[in-house]
Amino acid sequence: MSSPRSRFARLAMLLTTALLGQAAAKTTLNFWWSQESAEDKAFLDARIAEFEKANPDIDVRLQVLPADQYLNAVNLAFRGGNPPDVFRAGGFSAPRLEDYAALGWLLPLNNLRSNSLITRYPSNTIAEGTVIFGGKMYSVPYFRTGVNNMAFLYYNKKIFAEAGLSAPPRTWNEVRAYARKITETGKGRYFGWAMQPKSPPSTYGGYLSTVARRGFVGEPHPALDYTTGRYNAEHPGQVAAVEFLRKLNLEDKAVIPGWESLDFNTLQDTFAQGRVGMMLGFAAYAGTFSTRYNMKESDFGIAPMPTETGKYLTRLPKGPPVGWFAISARTKAPKEAYKLFDFLNSEPFSLANAQERGHAPPLRLPTATLARLNFTIPAQIAVTNTEGVLRPDPRLRSPDWVKVLANFKPPQPQLYEIHAQYINGQISNYLDAAKKYDAAWNAELDRAIAAAQKDGAKVCRELLIFPNYTATRDFGSRDYAALPKCK
């Protein structure tokens, strides 16, 4: 018969073993995020706490990395054999989701995903060439189609009132007149216009969307004419747009001094601080103004991009859905990683993202629901639905096109730098610089296609030519079906 002391010792041992077993059963997931704003970590910490409460057997370790260091950190982590389990793999510039998939760094979701992951999205948003490559699904859309990669005109309602202005401008001449009036009224306190050349997507998304309104039918960044498959920075619409912005800066002197050093964060700071009356920016800026800066509907407005004459020859090109989160192919806990992935793309996460950050979610949700969460979202959606058309994408003709993108190296200096130099008066002949850049860009594309072909990719220049694209309606499946294949 055992003594009370020995029975207590055995009980203590059993309890210790049970506790150690519970600790050992807890799975740790490393989750990486590229910082978009100062509020990112607090937002994600709160969401992860919700996830961990619902999944007590999973411990998520969040790492928020500076945007300018993120891509290099991901590259080093994978090549060093210690990548995160779940990470932001998508984006609007290379490397994109398809680039990581081509490297074999992403885990296909085909055998992990639930049916609800698909049905929560509109029917045409999950397709080959967007989040599916070679039949393998790697992600789901993070932003509502077109909203985040289209540029809007933002205007400060209080500054407008002080300058005796009410409705936003609709023509380029009105923009110049409004900007001069605001600058004169401000007397150094604020200026009429702001733009920023430090982040290329924002630059192109801003004034090259203005270009699209003059008949240019290509992609807003870069200046690709899809009807010919050639880079065309010499297009009359391009020339007219940069000339308009040059006059706004050099002749009207209505652009805020020091605009050359602005990036997307400092541009938003400048607008929120009431230092400019108008600016061009992405839809996501609206959410930032309403959440980070606590700006109200009475403080600022969102409007379509002005055009040269007030008439719309074409609408604004918008890209296909962009996948964002992905699971590493090297994760040791794929089922747990999928639980986190599913949560990051769930309705609760999207609703919190809309309410706290103003991001229009990609899910099937009533606009009335979104309006209650953030007043800017209906305006974002309205402008996008009215003004945007889905542009063509060569990846939807051949998934191998991603290999061309992987081989392509943009000529230097890049076009956005040439634009900034011309607008600021550093160079005097834009057309000459554009011709040289077009020649260099097109030669580089031919080289990248040849390199991809040498690696076995089924690609050709014809994949980039869409003669039936007009930029007046969405480019859909019937349009793709009418196009020829590579010879």
Buried (B, 14 or more C-beta within 10 A) or exposed (E): EEEEEEEEEEEEEEEEEEEEEEEEEEBEBBBBBBBBBEBBBEBBEEBBEEBBEEBEEBBBEBBBBEBEEBBEBBBEBBEEEEBBBBBBBBBBEEBBBBBBBBBEBBBBBEEBBEEEBEEBBEEBBBBBBBBBBEEBBBBBBBBBBBBBBBBBBBBBBEBBEBBEBEEBBBBBBBBBBBBBBBBEBBEEEBBBBBBBBBBBBBBBBBBBBBBBBBBBBBBBBBBBBBBBBBBBBBBEBBBBBBBBBBBBBEEBEBBBEEBBEBBBBBBBBBBBEBBBBBBBBBBBBBBBBBBBBEBEEEBBBBBBBBBBEEEBBBBBBBBBBBBBBBBBBBBEBBEBBBBBBBBBBBEEBBBBBBBBBBBBBBBEBEEEEBBEBBBBBBBBBEBBEEBBBBBBBBBBBBBBBBBBBBBBEBBEEBBBBBBBBBBBEEBEEBBEBBEEBBEBBBEBBEBBBEBBBEEEBBBBBBBBBBEBBBBEEBBEEEBBEEBEEEE
